[in-house]
């Protein structure tokens, strides 16, 4: 005799495998998602509050109002017309790009020399390069100031030239080039390529992640630089944004929080854009493995 199965029993197993609507709407990992959401809100609250304050007057700020005000146009006029923040941002952008590009080029050349060239005292020189990583940049400002004061050059070059050498960049490219198979060097030599051709045609295409990581680091360093431009720049027309924002602390008779927060929000946009554009290279730029 053949066993017969009731139709209701046949549909029982598929019904058990189908997820319920409640399980779809509320996943099992909802505590993790809730914790991440709260963390993002806590970390992002200062930025949100700064955006709100940038539209308010001082009286709104003193009332601790969390709603947008109607003073954005006046704050914008104060920041960009009266205090010429746009000019400061342009000067800072030129300085940051010059420092980032210059440091990247010199770091590439230094990394090439430390890995593929033989010269007396190479490891001693590399040790001194690593030693400079432990020294704060502010320690050498007095010597750098005396050095650039004795040389006839423009203010723009005085801002950039002292920072073209980067121990961080040299270390990154030295470690990255050391992880590249040596067979590529032998193949390039057989093809008759000189060191610069090997750098441009082989090493640089294999180093975009490291280059992107270094550019992000150095751009942020140059954009946020305050003490060195404060010592060098004497003309208001060539001032940078971090020093120029100091004039926004006191607009009328006291601290005006609206223009100050507006300037802080606007000046944070270029570094954020650089990080977003080079995020992939920045995150993978420190994965220095032989697979590259």
MIDOTOR-876307 format. One line per field, with one value per residue (C-alpha): x, y, z; residue in three letters. Coordinates in steps of 0.001 Angstrom, whole numbers. Each point is the difference from the previous one (the first is absolute). Layout:
# MIDOTOR-876307
x = [X;...]
y = [Y;...]
z = [Z;...]
residuo = [ALA;...]
# end
This chain:
# MIDOTOR-876307
x = [0;1237;79;-1918;961;-2584;315;149;3029;1777;-119;1168;3782;155;-2003;2534;2883;-1677;1137;-2688;-790;1092;3390;432;-865;2015;3205;1681;2943;-2145;1952;3190;-1686;-1560;3367;1667;-2792;345;3782;-338;-2453;2292;3057;-1885;-1812;2829;-49;-3797;26;2690;-2168;-2971;2048;1315;-3524;-630;739;1751;-3324;-1175;3198;-329;-3543;1453;-2421;258;-2006;1380;101;-494;3438;1803;172;1541;2486;937;607;2155;2104;538;-329;1202;2640;810;-19;-245;3422;1462;-1417;1507;3421;-237;-1037;3019;2316;-1504;149;3597;1116;-1873;1310;3544;194;-1337;2580;2958;-1224;-226;3558;1315;-1779;1483;3493;-267;-1231;1664;3268;3139;2035;2168;-1891;-3418;-1368;1452;-1769;-3227;368;248;-3136;-1854;1387;-1697;-3367;414;597;-2972;-42;-146;3487;1664;-2070;2647;2667;-2332;-966;3635;672;-2798;703;3477;-1274;-1764;-3204;-3711;-2263;-1671;3312;899;-3171;668;3772;814;-2582;872;1871;-2159;1334;-3441;-101;3541;-819;-3246;1557;3119;-2117;-2242;2839;1756;-3107;33;1592;3588;-684;-1655;3267;1907;-2589;186;3790;-158;-2342;2515;-2093;1835;-1017;-2371;-1701;-354;-1538;-2480;-979;81;109;-2484;-2797;446;23;-3234;-1377;3089;52;-3661;599;2955;-1883;-2892;2361;2062;-2991;-1623;3313;429;-3643;24;3414;-138;3294;2283;-2248;-472;3773;606;-2943;-121;-2362;-3731;-466;2140;-1395;-1235;-3307;1063;1579;-2753;-2679;1599;-1439;-3505;202;-853;-2204;-1814;494;520;-21;-2453;-761;-2027;2769;2570;-2022;-827;3691;836;-2595;981;3738;-490;-1504;3242;1736;-3165;-205;3653;-559;-3173;1666;3067;-1688;623;3679;360;-1523;2055;3161;1433;-503;3617;216;1930;-3218;381]
y = [0;3441;2561;3134;3371;2537;3262;2035;-1979;536;3781;-78;-130;2862;2152;-598;1108;3221;2954;1817;3649;923;-1632;1941;3347;-617;-1960;-2109;2416;3021;761;348;2287;2049;402;1057;2505;1537;167;1797;2488;703;463;2085;2241;2613;408;208;2558;2032;102;1163;2689;1273;1222;1655;3228;218;356;-3273;-1690;1214;-1431;-3402;-188;-3162;1388;1719;3777;2694;1624;-2167;2737;2508;-2538;-932;3659;420;-3066;279;3718;1807;-2535;-1462;-3633;-1094;1532;-1746;-3333;497;770;-3013;-2261;1094;-569;-3410;-1233;1206;-1712;-3235;-284;1014;-2404;-2844;553;264;-2984;-2097;898;-640;-3354;-959;900;-1875;-3222;-230;1924;-873;2761;279;651;-731;-1561;2782;2604;-1987;-196;3788;250;-2239;2024;3132;-1760;320;3756;2385;2329;3050;-810;1000;3120;2378;-1479;-43;3617;1120;-2074;1491;3506;-72;-1082;2234;-1801;684;-543;-2878;-1835;707;-1834;-3034;-578;-812;-2805;-1772;-2721;-2551;-2776;-1598;-88;-1349;-2790;-921;-188;-1743;-2738;-243;-194;-2626;-2214;37;-3122;556;-1803;3172;1880;-2631;38;3793;-119;-2524;2327;2814;2176;2524;598;2870;-1986;-2925;2353;1563;-3083;-2712;1299;2879;-2071;-2537;2660;1948;-1181;1161;3271;622;-712;2391;2741;-175;168;2882;1975;-108;985;2989;1096;105;1672;3100;820;78;2286;2166;493;485;1879;3742;1059;-431;-922;-3136;-1185;-3586;-1148;-1221;3361;1939;-1667;1583;3334;-1467;-560;3657;1516;2819;624;-3604;-3566;-541;-3696;-33;1145;-2063;-3225;743;414;-3203;-1984;1412;-435;-3647;-835;-218;-2506;-2091;-31;-1042;-2835;-1168;34;-1881;-2124;-3299;783;1272;-3109;-2410;2099;-1425;-3638;-377;-3631;-1909;-502;3506]
z = [0;-821;2746;-689;1404;934;-2002;3192;1181;-3324;424;3599;-674;-2544;2367;2767;-2276;-1049;2170;1822;-660;3503;-566;-3248;1563;3184;-754;2628;195;823;3212;-2055;-2539;2785;1719;-3261;-678;3454;-405;-3338;1519;2946;-2217;-2549;2491;236;-3788;-88;2796;-1778;-3137;2066;1779;-3351;-779;3365;1796;3342;1799;-1562;1086;3583;105;-1019;-2885;-2133;-2916;-3090;176;-2641;209;-2572;-2664;2408;1335;-3565;-862;3093;-732;-3758;-718;3106;1099;-3479;1077;-3637;-723;3056;-1166;-3460;1496;2278;-2870;-2053;2962;853;-3601;-373;3202;-792;-3562;954;2917;-2120;-2753;2382;2031;-3162;-967;3514;204;-3358;1221;3308;-1642;-3412;428;1890;1601;3124;3212;-1486;3174;2141;-2131;144;3776;196;-2134;2440;2894;-1319;387;3764;-136;73;-2969;2268;1339;-3290;-663;1351;-2270;-2984;608;47;-3111;-2120;1329;-1538;-3427;-2493;-954;-121;2979;-1829;-365;3631;1015;-2193;-395;3674;-8;-3246;1911;1777;2217;-9;-3791;-280;2459;-1777;-3467;1247;1597;-3047;-2535;2130;-275;-3822;-1563;-1058;-3274;-1287;456;-1954;-2785;-222;-167;-2821;-1881;387;2350;2140;3646;-779;-2766;2399;2557;-2413;-1989;2675;3559;-180;-1670;2810;2730;-469;3346;1867;-1948;853;3686;126;-1852;2493;2995;-1352;-1268;3435;1589;-2309;183;3810;317;2185;1710;-3063;-2103;3092;127;-3731;-1482;563;-2813;490;-3673;336;3323;442;1369;3441;825;-1744;2103;3047;-1135;190;3718;590;-2708;1746;3704;1090;-1188;-2857;-98;-3208;-2390;1873;-319;-3632;-790;1872;-1948;-3404;526;968;-3409;-2100;2342;115;-3807;-286;2461;-1772;-3416;1247;2654;-1788;-548;3575;1584;-2093;-229;3201;-1002;-1070;-1052;-2620;-1970;-1361]
residuo = [UNK;UNK;UNK;UNK;UNK;UNK;UNK;UNK;UNK;UNK;UNK;UNK;UNK;UNK;UNK;UNK;UNK;UNK;UNK;UNK;UNK;UNK;UNK;UNK;UNK;UNK;UNK;UNK;UNK;UNK;UNK;UNK;UNK;UNK;UNK;UNK;UNK;UNK;UNK;UNK;UNK;UNK;UNK;UNK;UNK;UNK;UNK;UNK;UNK;UNK;UNK;UNK;UNK;UNK;UNK;UNK;UNK;UNK;UNK;UNK;UNK;UNK;UNK;UNK;UNK;UNK;UNK;UNK;UNK;UNK;UNK;UNK;UNK;UNK;UNK;UNK;UNK;UNK;UNK;UNK;UNK;UNK;UNK;UNK;UNK;UNK;UNK;UNK;UNK;UNK;UNK;UNK;UNK;UNK;UNK;UNK;UNK;UNK;UNK;UNK;UNK;UNK;UNK;UNK;UNK;UNK;UNK;UNK;UNK;UNK;UNK;UNK;UNK;UNK;UNK;UNK;UNK;UNK;UNK;UNK;UNK;UNK;UNK;UNK;UNK;UNK;UNK;UNK;UNK;UNK;UNK;UNK;UNK;UNK;UNK;UNK;UNK;UNK;UNK;UNK;UNK;UNK;UNK;UNK;UNK;UNK;UNK;UNK;UNK;UNK;UNK;UNK;UNK;UNK;UNK;UNK;UNK;UNK;UNK;UNK;UNK;UNK;UNK;UNK;UNK;UNK;UNK;UNK;UNK;UNK;UNK;UNK;UNK;UNK;UNK;UNK;UNK;UNK;UNK;UNK;UNK;UNK;UNK;UNK;UNK;UNK;UNK;UNK;UNK;UNK;UNK;UNK;UNK;UNK;UNK;UNK;UNK;UNK;UNK;UNK;UNK;UNK;UNK;UNK;UNK;UNK;UNK;UNK;UNK;UNK;UNK;UNK;UNK;UNK;UNK;UNK;UNK;UNK;UNK;UNK;UNK;UNK;UNK;UNK;UNK;UNK;UNK;UNK;UNK;UNK;UNK;UNK;UNK;UNK;UNK;UNK;UNK;UNK;UNK;UNK;UNK;UNK;UNK;UNK;UNK;UNK;UNK;UNK;UNK;UNK;UNK;UNK;UNK;UNK;UNK;UNK;UNK;UNK;UNK;UNK;UNK;UNK;UNK;UNK;UNK;UNK;UNK;UNK;UNK;UNK;UNK;UNK;UNK;UNK;UNK;UNK;UNK;UNK;UNK;UNK;UNK;UNK;UNK;UNK;UNK;UNK;UNK;UNK;UNK;UNK;UNK;UNK]
# end
